[in-house]
């Protein structure tokens, strides 16, 4: 394996999660007796450029031609997108003469707000099924993977973009340098690029190992993102720390010929990363013991619930949940089933662990003793959705960043998502790791 950013052969092991199926390959009933492919899930660090990465063992086409994830099923994520669009319009002075492109635009969750503002836009989305949903919602969408040919065609058929948005896609591309050149090709020479991506600082510091799966080929700090964007003549000029997806970066970049001076926030986040030891190889050794502690605490809890005769079910069937379930070896003896708001997943089974997925109403019908939330990064939203389970004495439990129960009596649940999060008392009696 060579580093996909700098071609170095100096890659060191950070965390080996074994072999798992692709996280979005949910199984239909008639697939349960068929063989299921698994692939190594081994996180490594390039000692030369400090890019965290896994081997590219599956292609984007295998994952994204038909996709199980629809962004609009998360209310908080839609609100996040709406707020971003309003702020971007104001910040960049976008108007009816502007052109906005979103890469990996999913079901139009973000661009619908651009359309509503009367601004010309285009989504580039490889998944046929979610692209169809976007078009049905009135969002212009081209079904394609972004590469340099696609970027040239879009630029020729439309015009250079004033704003290119790439939310939660910059980690999903094995051809990192080619994809970065494609982003630059979409941009006007004075345009803006906005990238949102999970922050590796949180992955390392909070032990968020379940964000590692085969769709995510690399994991960024601002330090490594600067190096990646520079390969296509793009410079980071501003950065925001977000609480989405357990703590993300919003990187604002521009063509280097614009010559914009980076904001103080860029230096501030780089300093945070340096203080956490992430600008040197030794800082990455912290992930393995934190990951093992999460597994041990969760299994101990689930085994205790089973011994006590309690019924435990899950909430959500996200890709990250499948990394958690497979690494921990959780099957239906410990988690009877899970539920999800996305009808696409109903009647299917989680990859590897074969846990059945039902509609959310199943929880109210069965009244289980414990609900384990797999998309723990949406704690505030999901706690509000499930606050009523406390009326029959059920507990709402989140596995990360440390195992904890939600307070179902408080009007505003405490979050556990970002680098500045304050944690509730841990169920294991241990301090935050």
C-alpha positions as CSV (number, residue, x, y, z in Angstrom):
1,X,0.0,0.0,0.0
2,X,1.2,3.5,-0.9
3,X,-0.1,6.7,0.5
4,X,-2.8,8.0,-1.9
5,X,-1.7,11.6,-1.2
6,X,2.1,11.6,-1.4
7,X,2.9,8.0,-2.7
8,X,5.0,7.2,0.4
9,X,5.5,3.6,1.4
10,X,6.0,4.6,5.0
11,X,2.5,3.6,6.4
12,X,2.1,2.5,10.0
13,X,-0.7,0.7,11.7
14,X,-3.1,2.8,13.8
15,X,-6.1,0.5,14.3
16,X,-7.0,-2.9,12.9
17,X,-10.8,-3.6,13.1
18,X,-10.6,-7.0,11.5
19,X,-12.6,-7.8,8.4
20,X,-16.2,-6.6,7.9
21,X,-18.7,-6.3,5.1
22,X,-19.3,-2.9,3.4
23,X,-21.3,-0.9,5.9
24,X,-24.2,0.0,3.5
25,X,-24.7,-3.5,2.1
26,X,-27.9,-4.2,4.0
27,X,-29.2,-7.7,3.3
28,X,-32.6,-8.7,2.0
29,X,-34.4,-11.8,3.4
30,X,-33.4,-14.0,0.4
31,X,-29.7,-13.1,0.9
32,X,-29.4,-14.5,4.4
33,X,-28.2,-17.9,3.2
34,X,-25.8,-16.6,0.6
35,X,-22.1,-15.9,1.1
36,X,-21.2,-12.4,2.3
37,X,-18.0,-10.7,1.3
38,X,-15.8,-9.1,4.0
39,X,-12.8,-6.9,3.6
40,X,-10.0,-5.8,6.0
41,X,-10.7,-2.6,7.8
42,X,-7.2,-1.4,8.9
43,X,-6.5,2.2,9.5
44,X,-3.0,3.4,8.8
45,X,-1.0,6.6,9.0
46,X,1.4,8.0,6.4
47,X,4.5,8.8,8.3
48,X,5.5,11.4,5.7
49,X,2.3,13.5,5.1
50,X,0.3,12.3,8.2
51,X,-2.8,11.4,6.2
52,X,-4.9,8.7,7.9
53,X,-6.2,6.2,5.4
54,X,-7.4,2.7,4.7
55,X,-6.7,0.6,1.6
56,X,-9.1,1.1,-1.3
57,X,-10.6,-2.4,-1.3
58,X,-14.0,-1.5,-2.7
59,X,-14.8,1.0,-5.4
60,X,-17.2,3.9,-5.1
61,X,-19.3,2.3,-7.9
62,X,-19.8,-0.7,-5.7
63,X,-21.2,1.4,-2.9
64,X,-22.9,4.4,-4.5
65,X,-24.6,3.2,-7.6
66,X,-27.6,2.4,-5.4
67,X,-27.3,3.8,-1.9
68,X,-29.3,3.2,1.3
69,X,-28.6,6.6,2.8
70,X,-31.1,9.5,2.3
71,X,-29.9,12.7,4.0
72,X,-33.4,14.1,4.4
73,X,-34.4,11.5,7.0
74,X,-32.3,13.4,9.6
75,X,-34.3,16.5,10.6
76,X,-31.2,18.1,12.3
77,X,-29.1,17.5,9.1
78,X,-31.7,19.3,7.0
79,X,-31.8,22.2,9.4
80,X,-28.0,22.3,9.3
81,X,-28.1,22.5,5.5
82,X,-30.7,25.2,5.5
83,X,-28.6,27.3,7.9
84,X,-25.5,26.8,5.8
85,X,-27.2,27.9,2.7
86,X,-28.5,31.1,4.3
87,X,-25.1,31.9,5.7
88,X,-23.3,31.2,2.5
89,X,-25.7,33.4,0.5
90,X,-24.9,36.3,2.9
91,X,-21.2,35.6,3.2
92,X,-20.5,35.2,-0.5
93,X,-23.2,37.6,-1.8
94,X,-24.8,35.0,-3.9
95,X,-27.8,36.1,-6.1
96,X,-29.7,35.1,-9.2
97,X,-26.6,35.5,-11.3
98,X,-24.6,33.0,-9.2
99,X,-24.1,29.3,-9.8
100,X,-23.8,26.7,-7.0
101,X,-22.7,23.1,-7.5
102,X,-23.0,20.4,-4.8
103,X,-20.9,17.2,-5.2
104,X,-22.5,14.1,-3.7
105,X,-25.8,16.0,-3.4
106,X,-27.8,13.0,-2.2
107,X,-31.5,13.6,-2.3
108,X,-31.4,17.4,-2.6
109,X,-31.4,18.0,1.2
110,X,-29.2,21.1,0.7
111,X,-29.8,22.3,-2.8
112,X,-33.5,22.5,-2.2
113,X,-32.8,25.6,-0.2
114,X,-30.6,27.1,-3.0
115,X,-33.5,26.5,-5.4
116,X,-35.9,28.2,-3.0
117,X,-33.6,31.2,-2.9
118,X,-33.8,31.5,-6.7
119,X,-30.2,30.7,-7.3
120,X,-29.1,28.5,-10.2
121,X,-27.6,25.2,-9.0
122,X,-26.7,21.7,-9.9
123,X,-26.3,18.5,-7.9
124,X,-23.8,15.8,-9.0
125,X,-24.9,12.6,-7.4
126,X,-23.7,9.1,-8.4
127,X,-26.5,7.1,-6.8
128,X,-29.4,6.7,-9.2
129,X,-32.1,6.1,-6.5
130,X,-31.3,9.1,-4.3
131,X,-30.7,11.3,-7.4
132,X,-34.2,10.4,-8.6
133,X,-35.5,11.6,-5.2
134,X,-33.7,14.9,-5.7
135,X,-35.1,15.5,-9.1
136,X,-38.6,14.6,-7.9
137,X,-38.1,17.4,-5.3
138,X,-37.2,19.9,-8.0
139,X,-33.5,19.9,-7.6
140,X,-31.5,19.8,-10.9
141,X,-29.3,16.7,-10.5
142,X,-26.8,14.9,-12.8
143,X,-26.2,11.2,-12.1
144,X,-22.5,10.9,-12.2
145,X,-19.3,10.4,-10.2
146,X,-17.2,13.5,-10.1
147,X,-14.0,13.1,-12.0
148,X,-12.1,15.4,-14.2
149,X,-14.2,14.6,-17.3
150,X,-17.4,15.2,-15.4
151,X,-16.1,18.5,-14.1
152,X,-15.1,19.7,-17.6
153,X,-18.5,18.7,-18.9
154,X,-20.4,20.5,-16.2
155,X,-18.2,23.6,-16.5
156,X,-18.8,23.7,-20.3
157,X,-22.5,23.0,-20.2
158,X,-23.1,25.5,-17.4
159,X,-20.4,27.8,-16.2
160,X,-17.7,28.0,-13.5
161,X,-19.3,27.8,-10.1
162,X,-19.2,30.6,-7.6
163,X,-19.6,28.1,-4.8
164,X,-18.9,24.3,-4.8
165,X,-20.2,22.4,-1.8
166,X,-18.7,19.0,-0.9
167,X,-20.3,17.8,2.3
168,X,-19.1,14.4,3.6
169,X,-17.6,13.3,0.3
170,X,-14.0,14.3,0.5
171,X,-13.3,11.1,2.6
172,X,-15.2,8.9,0.1
173,X,-12.8,9.1,-2.8
174,X,-9.9,6.8,-3.4
175,X,-8.4,9.0,-6.2
176,X,-7.8,11.8,-3.8
177,X,-5.6,13.9,-6.1
178,X,-7.8,13.5,-9.1
179,X,-10.9,14.3,-7.2
180,X,-9.3,17.4,-5.8
181,X,-8.4,18.6,-9.3
182,X,-12.0,18.0,-10.3
183,X,-13.2,20.3,-7.5
184,X,-10.8,23.0,-8.7
185,X,-12.1,22.5,-12.3
186,X,-15.7,23.2,-11.2
187,X,-14.7,26.5,-9.5
188,X,-14.5,30.0,-10.9
189,X,-11.1,31.5,-10.5
190,X,-12.5,33.7,-7.7
191,X,-14.9,31.0,-6.4
192,X,-15.3,29.4,-3.0
193,X,-15.1,25.7,-2.1
194,X,-16.8,24.5,1.1
195,X,-15.9,21.1,2.4
196,X,-17.4,19.4,5.5
197,X,-15.6,16.3,6.7
198,X,-15.3,14.5,10.0
199,X,-12.4,15.9,12.1
200,X,-9.7,13.3,12.8
201,X,-9.0,15.2,16.0
202,X,-12.3,13.8,17.4
203,X,-11.7,10.4,15.9
204,X,-8.5,10.2,17.9
205,X,-9.3,12.1,21.0
206,X,-12.8,10.6,21.6
207,X,-12.2,7.2,20.2
208,X,-14.8,7.5,17.4
209,X,-13.7,4.3,15.7
210,X,-17.1,3.6,14.2
211,X,-16.6,6.4,11.7
212,X,-14.0,4.1,10.1
213,X,-15.6,2.0,7.3
214,X,-14.9,1.1,3.7
215,X,-16.6,4.1,2.2
216,X,-14.2,6.4,4.1
217,X,-10.9,6.1,2.5
218,X,-9.1,8.9,4.4
219,X,-9.6,10.9,7.6
220,X,-8.5,14.5,7.9
221,X,-7.0,17.0,10.1
222,X,-6.7,20.6,8.9
223,X,-3.0,19.9,8.5
224,X,-3.5,16.9,6.1
225,X,-6.4,18.6,4.3
226,X,-4.1,21.6,3.6
227,X,-1.7,19.3,1.9
228,X,-4.4,17.5,-0.1
229,X,-6.0,20.7,-1.4
230,X,-2.7,22.2,-2.3
231,X,-2.2,19.4,-4.9
232,X,-4.8,21.2,-7.0
233,X,-3.8,24.8,-6.2
234,X,-6.4,25.3,-3.5
235,X,-5.7,27.0,-0.2
236,X,-7.7,26.8,3.0
237,X,-8.7,30.4,4.0
238,X,-11.1,29.7,6.9
239,X,-12.2,26.8,9.0
240,X,-15.2,26.2,11.3
241,X,-15.6,23.5,14.0
242,X,-19.0,21.9,13.7
243,X,-20.8,19.5,16.0
244,X,-22.2,17.4,13.1
245,X,-21.2,13.7,12.8
246,X,-19.5,13.7,16.2
247,X,-17.4,16.8,15.4
248,X,-16.6,18.0,11.9
249,X,-14.6,20.6,10.0
250,X,-16.0,23.0,7.6
251,X,-13.1,24.0,5.4
252,X,-13.4,27.1,3.2
253,X,-10.9,27.0,0.4
254,X,-10.2,29.2,-2.7
255,X,-7.9,29.0,-5.7
256,X,-4.4,30.0,-4.5
257,X,-4.2,32.7,-7.2
258,X,-6.8,34.7,-5.3
259,X,-4.2,35.1,-2.6
260,X,-6.5,35.2,0.4
261,X,-4.9,35.3,3.8
262,X,-6.1,32.5,6.1
263,X,-8.2,33.5,9.0
264,X,-7.0,33.3,12.6
265,X,-9.3,30.3,13.0
266,X,-7.1,28.2,10.7
267,X,-4.1,28.8,13.0
268,X,-6.3,28.1,16.1
269,X,-7.4,24.7,14.8
270,X,-3.9,23.8,13.7
271,X,-2.8,24.6,17.2
272,X,-5.5,22.4,18.7
273,X,-4.3,19.5,16.5
274,X,-0.7,20.1,17.4
275,X,-1.5,20.2,21.1
276,X,-3.3,16.9,20.7
277,X,-0.1,15.4,19.2
278,X,-1.6,15.0,15.7
279,X,1.2,16.7,13.8
280,X,3.5,13.8,14.7
281,X,3.3,10.1,14.4
282,X,3.3,9.3,18.1
283,X,0.0,11.2,18.6
284,X,-2.0,8.5,16.8
285,X,-1.3,5.7,19.2
286,X,-4.1,6.8,21.5
287,X,-6.9,5.4,19.3
288,X,-6.4,1.7,19.9
289,X,-6.8,1.7,23.7
290,X,-9.8,4.0,23.5
291,X,-11.4,1.8,20.9
292,X,-10.9,-1.4,23.0
293,X,-12.3,0.3,26.0
294,X,-15.5,1.2,24.2
295,X,-15.9,-2.4,23.0
296,X,-15.3,-3.9,26.5
297,X,-17.7,-1.4,28.2
298,X,-20.5,-2.0,25.7
299,X,-20.2,-5.8,25.7
300,X,-20.1,-5.8,29.5
301,X,-23.3,-3.6,29.6
302,X,-25.2,-5.8,27.1
303,X,-24.2,-9.0,28.8
304,X,-25.4,-7.6,32.1
305,X,-28.8,-6.6,30.6
306,X,-29.2,-10.1,29.2
307,X,-28.3,-11.7,32.5
308,X,-31.0,-9.5,34.1
309,X,-33.6,-10.7,31.6
310,X,-34.0,-7.2,30.0
311,X,-35.0,-6.7,26.4
312,X,-32.5,-4.5,24.4
313,X,-33.2,-3.1,20.9
314,X,-31.5,-0.6,18.7
315,X,-32.4,2.7,17.2
316,X,-31.0,3.6,13.8
317,X,-29.1,1.5,11.2
318,X,-26.3,3.9,10.1
319,X,-23.1,2.8,8.4
320,X,-21.1,3.7,11.5
321,X,-23.4,1.4,13.5
322,X,-22.3,-1.6,11.4
323,X,-18.7,-0.9,12.2
324,X,-19.6,-0.9,15.9
325,X,-21.7,-4.1,15.7
326,X,-19.2,-6.1,13.7
327,X,-16.1,-5.0,15.7
328,X,-17.9,-5.8,19.0
329,X,-19.4,-9.0,17.7
330,X,-22.9,-8.0,18.6
331,X,-25.7,-10.3,17.3
332,X,-29.4,-10.8,18.0
333,X,-28.7,-12.4,21.4
334,X,-27.6,-9.0,22.7
335,X,-29.5,-6.7,20.4
336,X,-32.9,-8.2,19.3
337,X,-33.4,-5.8,16.4
338,X,-33.0,-2.2,15.4
339,X,-35.3,0.4,13.8
340,X,-34.7,3.2,11.3
341,X,-36.7,6.0,9.8
342,X,-35.6,5.2,6.3
343,X,-38.2,2.8,4.6
344,X,-35.5,1.5,2.3
345,X,-34.0,-0.4,5.2
346,X,-37.2,-1.9,6.6
347,X,-37.3,-5.7,6.3
348,X,-33.5,-5.8,5.7
349,X,-30.7,-7.0,7.9
350,X,-27.5,-5.4,9.0
351,X,-24.4,-6.6,7.1
352,X,-22.4,-9.2,8.9
353,X,-24.4,-9.2,12.2
354,X,-27.7,-10.0,10.5
355,X,-29.8,-7.9,12.9
356,X,-33.3,-7.2,11.5
357,X,-34.4,-3.6,10.8
358,X,-37.9,-2.5,11.4
359,X,-39.9,0.8,11.3
360,X,-39.6,3.0,14.4
361,X,-43.1,2.3,15.5
362,X,-41.9,-1.2,16.6
363,X,-40.4,0.3,19.7
364,X,-43.7,1.6,20.9
365,X,-45.4,-1.7,20.2
366,X,-42.8,-3.8,22.1
367,X,-41.9,-1.4,24.9
368,X,-38.4,-2.8,25.4
369,X,-36.3,-2.1,28.5
370,X,-33.3,-0.5,26.8
371,X,-32.9,1.3,23.5
372,X,-29.3,1.5,22.2
373,X,-28.8,4.3,19.8
374,X,-26.3,3.5,17.0
375,X,-26.2,7.0,15.3
376,X,-25.0,8.5,18.6
377,X,-23.8,11.6,16.9
378,X,-27.5,12.7,16.6
379,X,-28.0,12.5,20.4
380,X,-30.0,15.7,20.9
381,X,-32.3,15.0,18.0
382,X,-32.9,11.3,18.9
383,X,-33.3,11.9,22.6
384,X,-36.2,14.3,21.8
385,X,-37.7,11.7,19.4
386,X,-37.5,9.0,22.0
387,X,-38.1,10.9,25.3
388,X,-41.5,9.2,25.6
389,X,-39.9,5.8,26.2
390,X,-39.2,6.9,29.8
391,X,-42.9,6.7,30.5
392,X,-42.7,2.9,30.6
393,X,-39.4,3.0,32.4
394,X,-37.1,2.3,29.4
395,X,-33.5,3.5,29.3
396,X,-32.0,5.3,26.3
397,X,-28.3,4.4,26.0
398,X,-25.6,5.9,23.8
399,X,-22.4,3.8,23.2
400,X,-20.0,6.7,22.4
401,X,-17.8,8.6,23.1
402,X,-18.3,6.7,26.4
403,X,-21.2,4.6,27.4
404,X,-23.9,6.7,29.0
405,X,-27.7,7.0,29.6
406,X,-29.6,9.9,28.3
407,X,-31.6,12.1,30.7
408,X,-35.2,11.6,29.6
409,X,-36.5,14.2,32.0
410,X,-34.5,17.2,30.9
411,X,-35.9,19.5,28.2
412,X,-32.5,19.9,26.6
413,X,-30.4,16.7,26.6
414,X,-26.7,17.1,27.0
415,X,-24.8,16.5,23.8
416,X,-21.8,14.2,23.4
417,X,-20.8,15.2,19.9
418,X,-18.0,17.7,19.7
419,X,-14.5,18.4,21.0
420,X,-15.8,20.8,23.7
421,X,-18.5,18.4,24.9
422,X,-19.1,17.9,28.6
423,X,-20.0,14.3,29.4
424,X,-22.6,12.9,31.8
425,X,-21.6,10.5,34.4
426,X,-20.3,7.3,32.8
427,X,-22.2,4.1,33.4
428,X,-18.9,2.2,33.9
429,X,-17.7,4.6,36.6
430,X,-14.6,5.5,34.6
431,X,-13.7,9.1,33.6
432,X,-13.8,10.3,30.1
433,X,-11.1,8.7,27.9
